[in-house]
Amino acid sequence: MKALTPHRAMFLMGLLIIALVWALIYYARDEWKLYEAPADDDIAVPSLVERDESGMSSVKLTAAAQKASGIEVGQPLTVRAGTEREAQAAVLDVEPLFALRAQLQEARADIARLASQLARSEAERDRVQALYSDDRNASERALQTARSQAEQDRGALAAARARADGLHARLVQGWGALGGTASGEAPPELDKLADRRASLVAIALRGAGDAPPTMQLRLPDGDESIEARRIGLAPRSLAHAAGETWLYKTERVLPTGTRLAARGVTGTTVLHLVPNSAVVWYAGLPWIYVRDDDEPEEFIRQALPAESQRPDGWLAPALEDDARVVTRGAQLLLSEELKHTLADENDD
């Protein structure tokens, strides 16, 4: 047996050290993470935020996710942009209007009755005239009586027509467009006013310019907005304050004499009004989330002009006609968008 030389001993010790180091690395690979996990072990977490080529981001939620998150979508109101006009309004008593219209209807009924009576008396006069002319088959006295009756009926008819014309003039002078036409055609607004399903309001506007087609009315002790639609210019007798007075009709039944504050806008530009609950603030600016009917699961954040705020909401000039606005849950969408934005920045 050969003796173990120093060189051979060092060689064996080197092999032993290499073996120990390899064993240490192999058994400690989990703690030191010295292996590459298979690609199949990665769990992909889908992102709710997507970006298009222009860099605009959108949040996508399924219908079930929207319902679970309490997200509500509504259609913005259509309003006119232009000159705002404020005025005082008062609810009018319409009983004198309908009392006068009842008198006019009676006068027109008399006209119809007297016109028929005149036709009969004229026919009788013509008959007696023919008999008298045919060899005196009727007396001269009968002819005079028939003529007198026809003239009397003609006069009564003229008086009835004059009375009806006078009543119609009083209606027009006292109630403007609600007086109806001379032919007897009644305005469509009268039906609901007669049945107490609507109220007539006089609004005094100061300054020049047309009256707004619609006005928003508010009670002195309430914030509820009541819409009133323009009927026409009111006669001077209905003016209740300085300025040009206009008649409006509201579907809300209000007590006679009620005073209201009125506000309206004149102009032809149509804009969209979104409620205050739809607005979220980010980077010092107001934003809304918009959904297109063609993409019911996609929500896009859209900025609003900072000066577009009104007491009843925000004007959205860039909103499409078929767009829907998130009225509840906009803050949740913003948080989701910002969370994914920050995650992408950290990955970079």
Summary of the structure (lengths in Angstrom):
residues: 348
radius of gyration: 43.7
end to end distance: 67.3
largest distance: 184.7
contacts: 924
relative contact order: 0.15
helix: 42%
strand: 28%
